[in-house]
C-alpha cells in the first residue's frame, strides 16, 4: 500500500523495512570482504610483502571495519529503540549510516583491488589505474547516477 491511503505510521514502517532489507545486502558484502582481508594477513606471500602492502592492508581493514560498523548500526538502533515510537529518528540515522557505510565500502573495495593488484602484478602504473577505474565505477553507479536521477525528478 503506497500513495494517499498510506498512513504516516505505515509509511515509516515500510521505509524502515525497506532500508533494513537494503542494508542486509550491503552487510553480506562487507562481511565477506572483512573475512577475506583477515585471512590475507596469514599467508606466506603477505608475510614477504613490503611496508606499502602492509600499510595498504591495514588501511583497507580499517575502511572495511568502519563500513561494517555503519552498516550494522541501524539494526542496533532499531533493537535499542524498538517499541519506543522512534521510527522517524531511526530512519534518519539509518539513512546517514547507510550512505556513510556504502561510501566506506566503496573505498574499501577499491583499496582491496589496489592491494590485490599490487601483490599480483607489482606497483607499476597499471595497479593505480585499475583501482581508479573501479573507484570511479563505484562513485558513478552508487552515488552520482542515483543522485542525478533523483535530482531530475524533484
N, CA and C atoms as an extended XYZ file, in Angstrom:
462
Properties=species:S:1:pos:R:3:atomname:S:1:resname:S:1:resid:I:1 pbc="F F F"
N         0.843       -1.172        0.000 N   UNK     1
C         0.000        0.000        0.000 CA  UNK     1
C         0.891        1.239        0.000 C   UNK     1
N         0.809        2.004       -1.040 N   UNK     2
C         1.516        3.277       -1.111 CA  UNK     2
C         0.547        4.312       -1.634 C   UNK     2
N         0.927        5.550       -1.542 N   UNK     3
C         0.079        6.609       -2.064 CA  UNK     3
C        -0.692        7.300       -0.965 C   UNK     3
N        -1.786        7.991       -1.344 N   UNK     4
C        -2.515        8.815       -0.386 CA  UNK     4
C        -3.183        8.014        0.734 C   UNK     4
N        -3.522        6.741        0.491 N   UNK     5
C        -4.187        5.943        1.519 CA  UNK     5
C        -3.221        5.425        2.588 C   UNK     5
N        -1.935        5.584        2.376 N   UNK     6
C        -0.931        5.108        3.319 CA  UNK     6
C        -0.819        6.074        4.493 C   UNK     6
N        -0.950        5.561        5.709 N   UNK     7
C        -0.827        6.410        6.894 CA  UNK     7
C         0.646        6.721        7.158 C   UNK     7
N         0.871        7.739        7.980 N   UNK     8
C         2.245        8.116        8.332 CA  UNK     8
C         2.957        6.943        9.006 C   UNK     8
N         2.283        6.283        9.919 N   UNK     9
C         2.867        5.142       10.628 CA  UNK     9
C         3.202        4.012        9.658 C   UNK     9
N         2.297        3.725        8.734 N   UNK    10
C         2.523        2.667        7.746 CA  UNK    10
C         3.703        3.015        6.852 C   UNK    10
N         3.794        4.288        6.468 N   UNK    11
C         4.900        4.724        5.621 CA  UNK    11
C         6.235        4.571        6.354 C   UNK    11
N         6.274        4.969        7.627 N   UNK    12
C         7.504        4.819        8.407 CA  UNK    12
C         7.895        3.349        8.539 C   UNK    12
N         6.908        2.504        8.796 N   UNK    13
C         7.170        1.070        8.920 CA  UNK    13
C         7.728        0.509        7.617 C   UNK    13
N         7.111        0.875        6.500 N   UNK    14
C         7.571        0.408        5.188 CA  UNK    14
C         8.972        0.926        4.886 C   UNK    14
N         9.208        2.221        5.143 N   UNK    15
C        10.533        2.803        4.879 CA  UNK    15
C        11.622        2.114        5.696 C   UNK    15
N        11.335        1.857        6.960 N   UNK    16
C        12.319        1.192        7.811 CA  UNK    16
C        12.570       -0.233        7.327 C   UNK    16
N        11.514       -0.930        6.978 N   UNK    17
C        11.657       -2.299        6.479 CA  UNK    17
C        12.488       -2.334        5.198 C   UNK    17
N        12.215       -1.426        4.272 N   UNK    18
C        12.978       -1.369        3.020 CA  UNK    18
C        14.444       -1.050        3.280 C   UNK    18
N        14.692       -0.106        4.178 N   UNK    19
C        16.068        0.284        4.488 CA  UNK    19
C        16.836       -0.875        5.120 C   UNK    19
N        16.203       -1.576        6.051 N   UNK    20
C        16.877       -2.706        6.686 CA  UNK    20
C        17.149       -3.827        5.681 C   UNK    20
N        16.247       -4.028        4.731 N   UNK    21
C        16.488       -5.025        3.678 CA  UNK    21
C        17.688       -4.624        2.812 C   UNK    21
N        17.767       -3.353        2.446 N   UNK    22
C        18.902       -2.865        1.652 CA  UNK    22
C        20.215       -3.073        2.405 C   UNK    22
N        20.185       -2.806        3.690 N   UNK    23
C        21.399       -2.945        4.493 CA  UNK    23
C        21.855       -4.397        4.592 C   UNK    23
N        20.910       -5.334        4.571 N   UNK    24
C        21.283       -6.759        4.611 CA  UNK    24
C        22.168       -7.125        3.422 C   UNK    24
N        21.850       -6.576        2.266 N   UNK    25
C        22.648       -6.847        1.061 CA  UNK    25
C        24.068       -6.313        1.244 C   UNK    25
N        24.181       -5.072        1.689 N   UNK    26
C        25.500       -4.457        1.871 CA  UNK    26
C        26.283       -5.146        2.990 C   UNK    26
N        25.586       -5.548        4.053 N   UNK    27
C        26.263       -6.212        5.169 CA  UNK    27
C        26.935       -7.504        4.731 C   UNK    27
N        26.262       -8.263        3.893 N   UNK    28
C        26.860       -9.518        3.414 CA  UNK    28
C        28.166       -9.233        2.676 C   UNK    28
N        28.152       -8.235        1.817 N   UNK    29
C        29.357       -7.881        1.069 CA  UNK    29
C        30.490       -7.434        1.969 C   UNK    29
N        30.191       -6.590        2.923 N   UNK    30
C        31.247       -6.068        3.796 CA  UNK    30
C        31.792       -7.168        4.704 C   UNK    30
N        30.947       -8.087        5.131 N   UNK    31
C        31.411       -9.171        5.994 CA  UNK    31
C        32.308      -10.149        5.234 C   UNK    31
N        31.962      -10.441        3.989 N   UNK    32
C        32.807      -11.317        3.170 CA  UNK    32
C        34.159      -10.654        2.911 C   UNK    32
N        34.132       -9.363        2.581 N   UNK    33
C        35.378       -8.631        2.349 CA  UNK    33
C        36.238       -8.613        3.612 C   UNK    33
N        35.615       -8.375        4.748 N   UNK    34
C        36.338       -8.334        6.018 CA  UNK    34
C        37.007       -9.684        6.299 C   UNK    34
N        36.286      -10.767        6.090 N   UNK    35
C        36.850      -12.105        6.307 CA  UNK    35
C        38.035      -12.352        5.377 C   UNK    35
N        37.892      -11.966        4.117 N   UNK    36
C        38.996      -12.118        3.164 CA  UNK    36
C        40.231      -11.361        3.643 C   UNK    36
N        40.030      -10.121        4.053 N   UNK    37
C        41.166       -9.295        4.479 CA  UNK    37
C        41.840       -9.856        5.725 C   UNK    37
N        41.062      -10.441        6.618 N   UNK    38
C        41.657      -11.029        7.820 CA  UNK    38
C        42.499      -12.254        7.481 C   UNK    38
N        42.056      -13.044        6.516 N   UNK    39
C        42.818      -14.249        6.164 CA  UNK    39
C        44.075      -13.923        5.364 C   UNK    39
N        44.037      -12.862        4.584 N   UNK    40
C        45.195      -12.477        3.763 CA  UNK    40
C        46.438      -12.262        4.618 C   UNK    40
N        46.257      -11.710        5.793 N   UNK    41
C        47.395      -11.382        6.659 CA  UNK    41
C        48.175      -12.615        7.107 C   UNK    41
N        47.603      -13.789        6.964 N   UNK    42
C        48.260      -15.004        7.437 CA  UNK    42
C        48.832      -15.859        6.306 C   UNK    42
N        49.007      -15.265        5.141 N   UNK    43
C        49.585      -16.006        4.016 CA  UNK    43
C        51.086      -15.735        3.921 C   UNK    43
N        51.805      -16.664        3.318 N   UNK    44
C        53.254      -16.502        3.140 CA  UNK    44
C        53.574      -15.312        2.245 C   UNK    44
N        52.811      -15.166        1.192 N   UNK    45
C        53.076      -14.073        0.254 CA  UNK    45
C        52.923      -12.716        0.944 C   UNK    45
N        51.920      -12.597        1.805 N   UNK    46
C        51.715      -11.345        2.527 CA  UNK    46
C        52.862      -11.103        3.504 C   UNK    46
N        53.334      -12.152        4.136 N   UNK    47
C        54.440      -12.013        5.092 CA  UNK    47
C        55.692      -11.466        4.415 C   UNK    47
N        55.877      -11.789        3.137 N   UNK    48
C        57.051      -11.317        2.395 CA  UNK    48
C        56.833       -9.943        1.759 C   UNK    48
N        55.633       -9.439        1.815 N   UNK    49
C        55.319       -8.153        1.172 CA  UNK    49
C        55.982       -7.004        1.928 C   UNK    49
N        56.091       -5.888        1.244 N   UNK    50
C        56.754       -4.724        1.827 CA  UNK    50
C        55.833       -3.860        2.677 C   UNK    50
N        56.402       -2.778        3.140 N   UNK    51
C        55.688       -1.849        4.013 CA  UNK    51
C        54.458       -1.249        3.342 C   UNK    51
N        54.565       -0.909        2.058 N   UNK    52
C        53.422       -0.324        1.357 CA  UNK    52
C        52.224       -1.269        1.381 C   UNK    52
N        52.451       -2.538        1.072 N   UNK    53
C        51.357       -3.523        1.051 CA  UNK    53
C        50.779       -3.700        2.455 C   UNK    53
N        51.628       -3.771        3.459 N   UNK    54
C        51.139       -3.925        4.833 CA  UNK    54
C        50.325       -2.707        5.267 C   UNK    54
N        50.802       -1.528        4.934 N   UNK    55
C        50.074       -0.302        5.280 CA  UNK    55
C        48.743       -0.237        4.544 C   UNK    55
N        48.762       -0.541        3.256 N   UNK    56
C        47.530       -0.549        2.460 CA  UNK    56
C        46.538       -1.565        3.021 C   UNK    56
N        47.040       -2.697        3.462 N   UNK    57
C        46.175       -3.721        4.051 CA  UNK    57
C        45.503       -3.199        5.317 C   UNK    57
N        46.267       -2.577        6.196 N   UNK    58
C        45.696       -2.045        7.441 CA  UNK    58
C        44.655       -0.971        7.139 C   UNK    58
N        44.963       -0.083        6.214 N   UNK    59
C        44.000        0.960        5.823 CA  UNK    59
C        42.724        0.314        5.294 C   UNK    59
N        42.865       -0.709        4.476 N   UNK    60
C        41.713       -1.395        3.897 CA  UNK    60
C        40.894       -2.101        4.975 C   UNK    60
N        41.561       -2.733        5.924 N   UNK    61
C        40.856       -3.377        7.038 CA  UNK    61
C        40.083       -2.337        7.843 C   UNK    61
N        40.701       -1.193        8.106 N   UNK    62
C        40.022       -0.144        8.871 CA  UNK    62
C        38.822        0.423        8.112 C   UNK    62
N        38.967        0.625        6.808 N   UNK    63
C        37.832        1.081        5.996 CA  UNK    63
C        36.690        0.067        6.048 C   UNK    63
N        37.038       -1.205        5.924 N   UNK    64
C        36.032       -2.261        5.931 CA  UNK    64
C        35.346       -2.366        7.287 C   UNK    64
N        36.119       -2.309        8.347 N   UNK    65
C        35.561       -2.399        9.695 CA  UNK    65
C        34.643       -1.213        9.996 C   UNK    65
N        35.058       -0.032        9.597 N   UNK    66
C        34.228        1.155        9.815 CA  UNK    66
C        32.959        1.080        8.978 C   UNK    66
N        33.074        0.580        7.763 N   UNK    67
C        31.900        0.379        6.922 CA  UNK    67
C        30.933       -0.598        7.583 C   UNK    67
N        31.462       -1.702        8.099 N   UNK    68
C        30.617       -2.687        8.785 CA  UNK    68
C        29.922       -2.060        9.986 C   UNK    68
N        30.653       -1.250       10.727 N   UNK    69
C        30.071       -0.576       11.885 CA  UNK    69
C        28.872        0.269       11.475 C   UNK    69
N        29.040        1.053       10.424 N   UNK    70
C        27.947        1.916        9.968 CA  UNK    70
C        26.785        1.126        9.376 C   UNK    70
N        27.080        0.067        8.645 N   UNK    71
C        26.015       -0.707        8.003 CA  UNK    71
C        25.230       -1.567        8.993 C   UNK    71
N        25.849       -1.935       10.097 N   UNK    72
C        25.166       -2.747       11.105 CA  UNK    72
C        24.494       -1.875       12.166 C   UNK    72
N        24.947       -0.643       12.324 N   UNK    73
C        24.401        0.256       13.349 CA  UNK    73
C        22.876        0.401       13.297 C   UNK    73
N        22.253        0.525       12.118 N   UNK    74
C        20.788        0.670       12.112 CA  UNK    74
C        20.045       -0.501       12.759 C   UNK    74
N        20.580       -1.702       12.655 N   UNK    75
C        19.948       -2.844       13.323 CA  UNK    75
C        20.020       -2.669       14.841 C   UNK    75
N        21.145       -2.169       15.328 N   UNK    76
C        21.284       -1.907       16.764 CA  UNK    76
C        20.345       -0.787       17.202 C   UNK    76
N        20.259        0.268       16.399 N   UNK    77
C        19.342        1.367       16.704 CA  UNK    77
C        17.908        0.851       16.784 C   UNK    77
N        17.543        0.047       15.793 N   UNK    78
C        16.185       -0.494       15.756 CA  UNK    78
C        15.910       -1.323       17.011 C   UNK    78
N        16.853       -2.163       17.382 N   UNK    79
C        16.659       -3.014       18.557 CA  UNK    79
C        16.597       -2.187       19.835 C   UNK    79
N        17.471       -1.198       19.974 N   UNK    80
C        17.517       -0.385       21.196 CA  UNK    80
C        16.274        0.498       21.343 C   UNK    80
N        15.720        0.926       20.221 N   UNK    81
C        14.570        1.840       20.266 CA  UNK    81
C        13.261        1.148       19.887 C   UNK    81
N        13.278       -0.172       19.852 N   UNK    82
C        12.109       -0.964       19.490 CA  UNK    82
C        10.937       -0.635       20.413 C   UNK    82
N         9.787       -0.390       19.810 N   UNK    83
C         8.530       -0.082       20.519 CA  UNK    83
C         8.597        1.191       21.351 C   UNK    83
N         9.430        2.117       20.967 N   UNK    84
C         9.502        3.395       21.683 CA  UNK    84
C         9.022        4.537       20.802 C   UNK    84
N         8.370        4.194       19.694 N   UNK    85
C         7.805        5.174       18.760 CA  UNK    85
C         8.869        6.157       18.255 C   UNK    85
N        10.018        5.622       17.864 N   UNK    86
C        11.126        6.454       17.397 CA  UNK    86
C        11.531        6.104       15.969 C   UNK    86
N        10.594        5.565       15.192 N   UNK    87
C        10.923        5.115       13.835 CA  UNK    87
C        11.483        6.237       12.969 C   UNK    87
N        10.921        7.415       13.065 N   UNK    88
C        11.405        8.524       12.226 CA  UNK    88
C        12.879        8.809       12.510 C   UNK    88
N        13.254        8.814       13.798 N   UNK    89
C        14.646        9.051       14.161 CA  UNK    89
C        15.537        7.901       13.696 C   UNK    89
N        15.030        6.678       13.830 N   UNK    90
C        15.797        5.508       13.388 CA  UNK    90
C        16.050        5.595       11.889 C   UNK    90
N        15.022        5.966       11.129 N   UNK    91
C        15.153        6.047        9.669 CA  UNK    91
C        16.161        7.117        9.273 C   UNK    91
N        16.098        8.280        9.915 N   UNK    92
C        17.064        9.347        9.595 CA  UNK    92
C        18.494        8.897        9.891 C   UNK    92
N        18.697        8.328       11.068 N   UNK    93
C        20.041        7.866       11.444 CA  UNK    93
C        20.488        6.715       10.546 C   UNK    93
N        19.576        5.792       10.268 N   UNK    94
C        19.916        4.635        9.429 CA  UNK    94
C        20.271        5.063        8.013 C   UNK    94
N        19.579        6.055        7.494 N   UNK    95
C        19.898        6.553        6.153 CA  UNK    95
C        21.310        7.142        6.114 C   UNK    95
N        21.646        7.932        7.114 N   UNK    96
C        23.000        8.501        7.180 CA  UNK    96
C        24.050        7.401        7.331 C   UNK    96
N        23.764        6.435        8.197 N   UNK    97
C        24.697        5.312        8.376 CA  UNK    97
C        24.851        4.523        7.083 C   UNK    97
N        23.746        4.295        6.385 N   UNK    98
C        23.795        3.526        5.137 CA  UNK    98
C        24.646        4.236        4.096 C   UNK    98
N        24.431        5.522        3.921 N   UNK    99
C        25.211        6.269        2.928 CA  UNK    99
C        26.693        6.295        3.292 C   UNK    99
N        26.986        6.546        4.555 N   UNK   100
C        28.381        6.536        5.001 CA  UNK   100
C        29.006        5.159        4.875 C   UNK   100
N        28.252        4.136        5.259 N   UNK   101
C        28.744        2.767        5.164 CA  UNK   101
C        29.007        2.341        3.733 C   UNK   101
N        28.113        2.736        2.822 N   UNK   102
C        28.314        2.401        1.409 CA  UNK   102
C        29.518        3.140        0.830 C   UNK   102
N        29.693        4.401        1.223 N   UNK   103
C        30.858        5.157        0.746 CA  UNK   103
C        32.157        4.500        1.225 C   UNK   103
N        32.175        4.098        2.492 N   UNK   104
C        33.369        3.432        3.019 CA  UNK   104
C        33.556        2.045        2.411 C   UNK   104
N        32.456        1.352        2.126 N   UNK   105
C        32.563        0.050        1.463 CA  UNK   105
C        33.139        0.210        0.060 C   UNK   105
N        32.700        1.235       -0.653 N   UNK   106
C        33.260        1.501       -1.986 CA  UNK   106
C        34.759        1.790       -1.884 C   UNK   106
N        35.140        2.593       -0.894 N   UNK   107
C        36.568        2.891       -0.694 CA  UNK   107
C        37.339        1.624       -0.317 C   UNK   107
N        36.746        0.796        0.536 N   UNK   108
C        37.410       -0.444        0.951 CA  UNK   108
C        37.570       -1.409       -0.216 C   UNK   108
N        36.548       -1.522       -1.049 N   UNK   109
C        36.640       -2.428       -2.193 CA  UNK   109
C        37.652       -1.913       -3.216 C   UNK   109
N        37.681       -0.607       -3.408 N   UNK   110
C        38.675       -0.015       -4.303 CA  UNK   110
C        40.080       -0.256       -3.758 C   UNK   110
N        40.234       -0.066       -2.465 N   UNK   111
C        41.521       -0.295       -1.815 CA  UNK   111
C        41.922       -1.772       -1.887 C   UNK   111
N        40.942       -2.660       -1.772 N   UNK   112
C        41.218       -4.096       -1.897 CA  UNK   112
C        41.703       -4.436       -3.300 C   UNK   112
N        41.071       -3.840       -4.298 N   UNK   113
C        41.510       -4.062       -5.683 CA  UNK   113
C        42.950       -3.582       -5.855 C   UNK   113
N        43.271       -2.419       -5.302 N   UNK   114
C        44.647       -1.925       -5.372 CA  UNK   114
C        45.595       -2.890       -4.661 C   UNK   114
N        45.208       -3.337       -3.483 N   UNK   115
C        46.038       -4.261       -2.708 CA  UNK   115
C        46.318       -5.548       -3.483 C   UNK   115
N        45.273       -6.166       -3.983 N   UNK   116
C        45.437       -7.427       -4.716 CA  UNK   116
C        46.241       -7.206       -5.993 C   UNK   116
N        45.962       -6.125       -6.689 N   UNK   117
C        46.674       -5.840       -7.936 CA  UNK   117
C        48.161       -5.609       -7.683 C   UNK   117
N        48.479       -4.873       -6.635 N   UNK   118
C        49.889       -4.628       -6.296 CA  UNK   118
C        50.588       -5.938       -5.942 C   UNK   118
N        49.917       -6.796       -5.185 N   UNK   119
C        50.529       -8.069       -4.798 CA  UNK   119
C        50.724       -8.973       -6.015 C   UNK   119
N        49.759       -8.974       -6.927 N   UNK   120
C        49.823       -9.882       -8.075 CA  UNK   120
C        50.770       -9.381       -9.161 C   UNK   120
N        50.658       -8.085       -9.532 N   UNK   121
C        51.468       -7.603      -10.664 CA  UNK   121
C        52.516       -6.569      -10.277 C   UNK   121
N        52.534       -6.169       -9.015 N   UNK   122
C        53.503       -5.170       -8.583 CA  UNK   122
C        52.940       -3.759       -8.704 C   UNK   122
N        53.643       -2.830       -8.075 N   UNK   123
C        53.166       -1.447       -8.075 CA  UNK   123
C        53.800       -0.692       -9.235 C   UNK   123
N        53.223       -0.866      -10.386 N   UNK   124
C        53.640       -0.088      -11.553 CA  UNK   124
C        52.538        0.909      -11.864 C   UNK   124
N        52.421        1.244      -13.097 N   UNK   125
C        51.386        2.201      -13.498 CA  UNK   125
C        50.013        1.548      -13.603 C   UNK   125
N        49.954        0.224      -13.794 N   UNK   126
C        48.683       -0.450      -14.029 CA  UNK   126
C        47.823       -0.574      -12.768 C   UNK   126
N        48.428       -0.878      -11.639 N   UNK   127
C        47.667       -1.079      -10.397 CA  UNK   127
C        46.838        0.154      -10.017 C   UNK   127
N        47.422        1.354       -9.987 N   UNK   128
C        46.609        2.530       -9.652 CA  UNK   128
C        45.525        2.833      -10.691 C   UNK   128
N        45.808        2.545      -11.954 N   UNK   129
C        44.803        2.789      -12.997 CA  UNK   129
C        43.611        1.857      -12.809 C   UNK   129
N        43.883        0.582      -12.547 N   UNK   130
C        42.795       -0.376      -12.322 CA  UNK   130
C        41.970        0.038      -11.108 C   UNK   130
N        42.629        0.368      -10.005 N   UNK   131
C        41.917        0.770       -8.787 CA  UNK   131
C        41.115        2.047       -9.008 C   UNK   131
N        41.680        2.994       -9.742 N   UNK   132
C        40.960        4.239      -10.036 CA  UNK   132
C        39.712        3.964      -10.860 C   UNK   132
N        39.812        3.093      -11.844 N   UNK   133
C        38.641        2.736      -12.665 CA  UNK   133
C        37.550        2.097      -11.810 C   UNK   133
N        37.951        1.216      -10.914 N   UNK   134
C        36.983        0.579      -10.010 CA  UNK   134
C        36.346        1.631       -9.103 C   UNK   134
N        37.165        2.505       -8.533 N   UNK   135
C        36.647        3.567       -7.667 CA  UNK   135
C        35.667        4.476       -8.387 C   UNK   135
N        35.990        4.827       -9.630 N   UNK   136
C        35.083        5.668      -10.420 CA  UNK   136
C        33.785        4.935      -10.752 C   UNK   136
N        33.867        3.624      -10.930 N   UNK   137
C        32.649        2.832      -11.163 CA  UNK   137
C        31.734        2.890       -9.947 C   UNK   137
N        32.302        2.694       -8.764 N   UNK   138
C        31.501        2.799       -7.540 CA  UNK   138
C        30.897        4.190       -7.409 C   UNK   138
N        31.721        5.203       -7.580 N   UNK   139
C        31.250        6.575       -7.464 CA  UNK   139
C        30.100        6.842       -8.427 C   UNK   139
N        30.256        6.415       -9.664 N   UNK   140
C        29.235        6.657      -10.687 CA  UNK   140
C        27.950        5.889      -10.414 C   UNK   140
N        28.070        4.585      -10.193 N   UNK   141
C        26.887        3.729      -10.089 CA  UNK   141
C        26.192        3.790       -8.734 C   UNK   141
N        26.943        3.997       -7.678 N   UNK   142
C        26.342        4.003       -6.350 CA  UNK   142
C        25.895        5.386       -5.897 C   UNK   142
N        26.515        6.442       -6.432 N   UNK   143
C        26.222        7.771       -5.909 CA  UNK   143
C        25.799        8.775       -6.979 C   UNK   143
N        26.630        9.004       -7.984 N   UNK   144
C        26.343       10.063       -8.957 CA  UNK   144
C        25.099        9.788       -9.798 C   UNK   144
N        24.970        8.589      -10.326 N   UNK   145
C        23.810        8.260      -11.155 CA  UNK   145
C        22.504        8.325      -10.357 C   UNK   145
N        22.418        7.709       -9.175 N   UNK   146
C        21.182        7.853       -8.394 CA  UNK   146
C        20.887        9.310       -8.013 C   UNK   146
N        21.942       10.062       -7.669 N   UNK   147
C        21.739       11.468       -7.327 CA  UNK   147
C        21.189       12.230       -8.531 C   UNK   147
N        21.754       11.965       -9.699 N   UNK   148
C        21.309       12.646      -10.921 CA  UNK   148
C        19.856       12.301      -11.246 C   UNK   148
N        19.510       11.032      -11.159 N   UNK   149
C        18.131       10.621      -11.426 CA  UNK   149
C        17.187       11.250      -10.402 C   UNK   149
N        17.585       11.248       -9.143 N   UNK   150
C        16.755       11.843       -8.091 CA  UNK   150
C        16.584       13.336       -8.243 C   UNK   150
N        17.614       14.027       -8.686 N   UNK   151
C        17.510       15.484       -8.832 CA  UNK   151
C        16.680       15.868      -10.050 C   UNK   151
N        16.602       15.008      -11.048 N   UNK   152
C        15.772       15.286      -12.225 CA  UNK   152
C        14.292       15.216      -11.897 C   UNK   152
N        13.915       14.323      -11.007 N   UNK   153
C        12.503       14.121      -10.687 CA  UNK   153
C        11.999       15.078       -9.629 C   UNK   153
N        12.883       15.771       -8.958 N   UNK   154
C        12.471       16.688       -7.889 CA  UNK   154
C        11.915       17.972       -8.443 C   UNK   154
